[in-house]
Amino acid sequence: MSTLMTSPTRGQKRAGCGCAAIAAVVLAIVMVVALVGWLLSAFDPVKSAKSYRPVPDNIPPAAGAPPHLIDVHGPGRTADNLEEWAAPIADSINVDPQAVRAYGNAELIARDAWPQCNLKWNTLAGIGWVETRHGKYSGNALNQGHLDENGFATPPIVGPALDGSPGFAEITDTDGGKYDGDTTYDRAVGPMQFIPQSWAKYGRDADGSGQADPQQIDDAALAAANLLCADDRDLSTPEGWQQAILSYNQSNDYVLKVRDAAAAYAIAQPAVR
């Protein structure tokens, strides 16, 4: 997965000492720095609003507040039954409540389907943060995406072509462009960044629509749970947790980023790395 994330003008005509010109340049630089600082604060309020507690670095990260028990076999979008549980958590960690509900729903389904896995919702949330900021990634910092009222990434998230160019694997088309719109190469899609061939294996319907869609956050979170819990992994052990995250992305740096985000969510604060 993970295919998405990741010069000043010079020259002043000389005339005497140029003090006025220099002063003007300094003032302009100060104004630009102030503007950049304001923009960074506006687009990343989490980092600028206040300081947070140090994030524990243990693996696996501690579990987040456990989701309320619901009937995951019930009709419709079962994640909506976690609204009361998810609302205060979403507020404290600065994540769309729909995403928090989706991760909690996936934890409960995993607990029922793969009880040996011991998957916790904040691990899924850590992946969602690193992959697409929980469906916000759009490729345009001035116009972030979002999850619509039905949990679909809007606009749909489609990564770069996996065409073997530097930094990318080469994976020729496996879905006829059904999910990624590309009939030549595969691309990672949706909030949890599944490539089509992985979606064909792990994709699951979690929103009660009768169809697994990688752009829908409930479906994507459950598919991620399915992938992490494969091969009878036990995510309560350091080895099992690390192997699971590496199965998602073969990068030790990725493991640390997911760990840090999951650990932050466990202590009810936003991920900032």
C-alpha positions, 0 to 999 in steps of 0.5 A, spaced: 500 500 500 502 507 501 503 510 494 500 517 496 504 519 502 509 522 502 527 557 490 527 564 493 527 569 488 534 573 489 537 579 486 537 587 488 539 592 483 545 596 487 544 603 488 548 607 494 548 603 500 541 600 498 538 601 505 531 602 503 531 596 499 534 592 504 529 594 509 523 593 504 526 586 502 527 584 510 519 586 511 517 582 505 521 576 508 518 577 515 511 578 512 512 571 508 514 567 514 508 570 518 503 568 512 507 561 511 506 560 519 499 562 519 497 557 513 501 551 516 497 553 522 490 553 518 492 547 515 495 543 520 491 546 527 493 539 531 501 541 531 500 548 532 494 548 537 498 546 543 503 541 546 501 533 547 504 528 552 510 524 549 507 518 545 509 511 548 514 507 543 512 500 545 510 495 540 504 493 540 502 500 541 497 500 547 489 499 546 485 505 545 478 505 548 474 499 547 468 500 542 461 498 545 459 491 544 454 491 538 451 486 533 456 486 527 451 481 524 445 486 524 442 489 518 445 496 515 451 500 516 453 497 523 458 502 524 453 507 526 451 503 532 458 506 535 456 513 534 455 514 542 462 511 543 466 514 537 464 521 538 468 523 544 474 519 541 473 523 534 473 530 538 479 528 542 484 525 536 481 530 531 479 524 526 472 524 522 467 520 527 465 516 521 472 513 520 473 512 528 466 508 527 469 504 522 475 502 525 471 500 531 466 496 527 472 493 524 475 491 531 469 488 533 468 484 526 475 481 527 474 479 534 468 475 532 471 472 525 478 472 527 478 471 535 486 469 535 488 476 532 487 481 538 486 487 533 485 494 536 481 499 532 487 504 533 492 500 529 487 501 524 486 508 525 494 508 525 494 505 518 488 510 516 492 516 518 499 514 515 495 512 508 490 518 507 489 522 513 483 518 514 480 519 507 482 526 507 488 526 501 486 529 495 493 531 492 491 538 493 493 541 500 488 547 499 482 543 497 482 536 502 478 531 501 473 528 506 468 522 507 461 523 505 455 522 509 455 515 506 463 514 508 465 514 501 472 518 500 470 524 496 473 525 491 475 518 490 482 517 492 487 513 487 494 513 487 499 513 482 500 508 477 504 502 479 509 502 473 515 500 475 518 508 475 523 509 481 520 508 488 514 504 485 513 497 484 511 494 477 504 491 477 500 491 471 492 491 471 488 486 474 481 489 475 480 492 468 480 499 471 474 497 475 477 500 481 482 505 479 480 507 472 487 504 469 487 498 464 494 498 464 497 498 471 494 497 478 493 503 482 492 503 490 485 506 491 481 508 497 482 511 504 486 504 506 490 504 499 488 497 497 491 495 490 486 492 486 489 485 486 489 485 494 482 488 494 480 482 490 483 477 496 481 481 502 475 486 500 469 485 505 462 489 505 462 492 512 456 497 510 451 493 509 450 495 501 452 488 499 458 490 495 465 491 498 468 498 495 475 500 497 473 507 497 468 506 503 471 507 509 467 501 513 469 496 507 476 499 507 477 498 514 474 491 515 479 489 509 485 492 512 483 488 518 482 482 514 489 483 511 492 484 518 489 478 521 491 473 515 495 467 517 493 467 524 497 472 526 496 475 533 497 482 534 498 482 541 505 480 541 510 484 538 512 480 533 505 479 530 504 486 530 510 488 527 509 482 521 502 485 520 504 492 519 510 489 514 505 485 511 501 492 509 507 495 507 514 493 507 518 499 510 520 499 517 519 507 517 512 505 515 511 501 522 514 506 526 509 511 523 503 507 524 505 505 531 506 512 533 499 514 530 496 508 534 499 510 540 497 517 540 490 515 539 491 510 545 492 516 549 486 520 546 490 525 542 491 526 535 497 523 531 502 529 529 508 525 525 
